[in-house]
Amino acid sequence: MVKHLIEISVDYKMIKGKSATFYLGYMNCIARVYSVVVEKRSRADSISSFFVFRNLSRKLNAKSLKIRIDFLCEEYPVKKIHWVVKFILIVIPLIITSIVVEPYYSKTKQTIYSFQFDPNDSATYVSRRGNRYFLIVNGKDAGELKNFLKIKDKNIRNLPIKDE
């Protein structure tokens, strides 16, 4: 396995930075060597199994050449990426992640309001509708007062109560 890696590394260094014609010539040379090795192997297979070890070494060489050819067929020196493309690939994610967009959301019925009112104003009072109490501030409904009878705030407790 290490032998294959060394051979592939040598092949890559040979074709790195070379022209396409050199690349094809180099690959053609390795393909011719492979065909010779395969031809010799087929002749050796027809002889008896007396030469098993020599035959095995030839098979390993053929396998090594096949791996090198596969590597050369798949690997061709690729042109470098233009600097503009690299810049765009870096800047776009930075811009996207730096923008914070607040999603739209509607106010729920449980939104709590805070406001000030004058307890001496005649337009501010507590309206009773059945068993429910509502706070009216300056003539406008400010919402229901749940548990009105348990409220301890004197400003709200002292407001006049009007039945409606």
C-alpha positions in Angstrom: 0.0 0.0 0.0 2.8 2.4 0.9 4.4 1.5 -2.5 1.2 2.6 -4.3 1.1 5.9 -2.4 4.7 6.6 -3.3 4.1 5.8 -6.9 1.0 8.0 -7.0 2.9 10.8 -5.3 5.6 10.6 -8.0 3.0 10.6 -10.7 1.4 13.7 -9.3 4.7 15.5 -9.1 5.5 14.6 -12.7 2.2 16.0 -14.1 1.9 18.9 -11.7 2.1 22.2 -13.6 2.7 20.5 -17.0 0.7 20.9 -20.2 -2.1 18.7 -21.3 0.0 17.1 -24.0 2.7 16.1 -21.5 -0.1 14.7 -19.2 -1.5 12.6 -22.0 1.9 11.4 -23.1 2.8 10.4 -19.6 -0.5 8.6 -19.2 0.0 6.8 -22.5 3.5 5.6 -21.4 2.1 4.1 -18.2 -0.8 2.5 -20.1 1.7 0.8 -22.6 3.7 -0.5 -19.6 0.5 -1.8 -18.1 -0.4 -3.6 -21.3 3.0 -5.3 -21.5 2.7 -6.4 -17.9 -0.8 -7.8 -18.4 0.4 -9.6 -21.6 3.3 -11.2 -19.7 1.0 -12.2 -16.9 -1.4 -14.0 -19.2 1.5 -15.9 -20.7 2.8 -16.8 -17.2 -0.6 -18.0 -16.2 -0.6 -20.5 -19.0 2.6 -22.1 -17.7 2.4 -24.3 -14.7 1.9 -23.1 -11.1 5.6 -23.7 -10.5 6.3 -20.0 -10.8 3.7 -18.9 -8.3 5.9 -16.4 -6.5 7.1 -14.7 -9.7 3.5 -14.7 -11.0 2.4 -13.0 -7.7 5.0 -10.3 -8.1 3.8 -9.6 -11.6 0.2 -9.4 -10.4 1.2 -6.9 -7.8 3.0 -4.8 -10.4 -0.1 -4.9 -12.7 -2.3 -3.9 -9.8 0.0 -1.0 -8.9 0.0 0.2 -12.5 -3.8 -0.1 -12.6 -4.1 2.0 -9.5 -1.7 4.6 -11.0 -3.7 4.7 -14.2 -7.0 5.1 -12.3 -5.4 8.0 -10.3 -4.2 9.7 -13.5 -7.6 9.3 -15.2 -9.4 11.0 -12.3 -6.8 13.5 -11.3 -5.8 16.3 -13.7 -4.2 19.5 -12.4 -7.1 21.9 -11.8 -6.8 25.6 -12.4 -6.7 27.7 -9.3 -9.9 29.5 -8.2 -9.9 33.2 -9.2 -9.4 35.6 -6.2 -12.8 37.2 -6.9 -14.6 33.9 -6.4 -12.7 33.3 -3.2 -13.5 36.8 -2.0 -17.2 36.3 -2.7 -17.3 32.9 -1.0 -15.8 34.5 2.2 -17.8 37.8 2.2 -21.3 36.5 1.5 -21.5 34.3 4.6 -20.1 37.1 6.7 -22.7 39.5 5.4 -25.5 37.0 5.9 -24.5 36.1 9.4 -24.0 39.8 10.4 -27.5 41.0 9.5 -30.0 40.4 12.3 -33.5 40.4 11.1 -36.3 40.6 13.7 -39.2 38.5 12.8 -42.7 39.9 12.7 -44.9 38.9 15.6 -48.3 40.0 16.6 -49.2 41.0 20.1 -51.0 38.4 22.1 -54.0 39.0 24.4 -51.7 38.5 27.4 -49.7 41.6 26.7 -49.2 43.6 29.9 -49.6 47.4 29.7 -48.4 49.9 32.1 -49.7 53.4 32.4 -50.4 56.2 34.8 -53.8 57.5 35.8 -55.1 60.2 38.0 -57.4 58.6 40.7 -59.2 62.0 41.1 -60.2 62.1 37.4 -63.9 61.5 37.0 -63.3 59.7 33.7 -61.3 57.0 35.6 -63.4 54.3 37.3 -64.0 50.6 37.7 -66.8 49.2 35.6 -68.6 46.1 36.9 -70.2 43.8 34.4 -71.7 40.8 36.3 -68.9 39.3 38.3 -66.1 40.9 36.1 -64.4 44.2 36.7 -62.9 46.5 34.1 -60.6 49.5 34.5 -61.7 52.5 32.6 -59.1 55.2 32.2 -60.0 58.6 30.7 -63.2 57.0 29.3 -61.4 54.2 27.5 -61.4 50.5 28.5 -57.9 49.6 29.8 -58.7 45.9 30.3 -60.1 43.5 32.8 -59.1 43.5 36.5 -58.8 39.9 37.4 -59.2 39.3 41.1 -60.3 42.9 41.7 -61.5 42.1 45.2 -57.9 40.9 46.2 -56.1 43.9 44.8 -54.2 45.7 47.6 -53.3 48.9 45.7 -55.2 51.7 47.4 -55.3 53.9 44.2 -57.3 51.2 42.4 -59.3 50.0 45.4 -60.5 53.6 46.0 -61.7 54.2 42.4 -65.5 54.5 42.1 -67.3 51.4 40.9 -70.0 51.8 38.3 -72.4 49.0 37.3 -73.0 48.7 33.5 
